[in-house]
């Protein structure tokens, strides 16, 4: 089922959220990733979290990362129209995590900031540009390469 997205003037005004759970614990003892996506610009944040976090913990983390938004769409099993974008993002994130852990022989939580940077600077056919271009007007520069 297709769902129309209203054009929002404000960045991060309408978001999708989902989780990747059941990950192995390493140094920081995180076992999940909280995926937050700007629906209009497809920009995403990948935040390492613990399944023991409370709703208050998530609220504080979100406010620290993004501030307030006006509409949140939580992905659920019973509402597939809200989770198509989140599921595509999670599939890409899982592929990137596998590649980083294999290539760099490290833990997933150590590579999450690099993966988020790469994801947000990669071309997305749905918006005909990289999410960072949609947010900032250009791709973000990296000190590497």
N, C-alpha and C positions, 0 to 999 in steps of 0.2 A: 504494500500500500504506500503510495507516494504521499508525502506531506509537504505542503508549501511552507517555506520559511519566510517570514516577514523580514524585509530589510530593516536592520537596526542601525541606527546612527552611532550608537556607542559600542565600543569594543567590549567583548565579554558580557554583553547585556543578556544574551540568551545562550545557555550552555547545556551540554549533555555531560553526564557523569556515569562512570562505570568503574569496575574493579577487576584487576587480575589478582587472583588469590592462589594460595597453595605453593608459593615460591619457596625455595630453600633459604634458610636463615644463614646470614654470614655475620660479619663483624658488628653491624648495627642492629641486628636481630629483626630487621624488617622481613615480613613474609607476604606482602601484597603491594600492588601499585594502584594508586588512585588516579584514574585517567579523567581529566577535565578538558572539555573541548568547546571552543567558541564555535557555535553552529554556523555562523555566517562566514567566518574567515578560515575555518578548519584548523586554526592554531590550537595547540594542545599543551597541557602541562602533565607531566608524569611524576607524581609524588610518591616516594616510598612511605609506606605506612605499615602498621601492625594490626592484625585482626582484633587485637584487644583494645584498639582505640574506641572511644565513646563518641557519640554525636557531638558533644561539646568539643572534643579534640579535633574532629573534622571541621567544625565551624571556625575554631581558632586558626587552624592551618589554612583554611580557605581565605579567611579575612586577611591573614598575614600575606598570602600569595597574591590575591586578586582584588580584595575589597568586596563591595556588595554588587549583586546583579539583580535584575528584575524578574528573571524567569529561569527556573532550573528544570530540566527534563531528566529524570532518573530513568535509566534503562532498566526494564524489568522483563522477565520471561513472558508476561502476559500482555505487553505493549510493544510489539516488534517495530511499530512505526517510529518509536523514539530511539531504538538502539541500532539502527542500520549504520549510522555514522560512527557511533561508538564502537561497534563491532569491527568495522573496517579499520579504524584507528588502532584498536587492540591487536588485530591480526598483524598490522604493520609493525607495531611495537614489539610483539613477540618475535617476529622475524629479525628485527634489529637487535634485540637482546641476545638471541641465539648467535648471531654473527659476531657480536662484540665479545661474548663470553668465549666463543671458540677461537677467535682471532687474537684476543688480548689475554687469554688465560686468567681472567679475573672474575670477580663476583658481579652479579647483575646490579647491585645497588651502587657500586663504584662507577658504573658506566651510565647510569640513568641521566645525569645532566648532559653528557655528550650525545646520547641518543635523542633527548628532547631537542637539543640544538640542531642536530642533523635532520630530524623529522620536520621541524618548523622552517628549515631552509631548503627543503626539497620541493620540487615542482609538484603541484596537485592539479590534475586535469579538471577536477570539479570546479575550481575557481580560476583556472588558467594562469596560475602563478604559485609561488611559495607562500605559505601562511604568513611568514615574516614580512613579505612584500605587502600583503593585504593589511597587516597591522601597522607597519612602520613606513610603508612606501618604498621600501627596498629590502633586499636580503641583508641579514646581519653579517658582519665581517668576522672572520675568525683569525686569531693570531697564528694559526697553523695553516700553512699553504696559502 
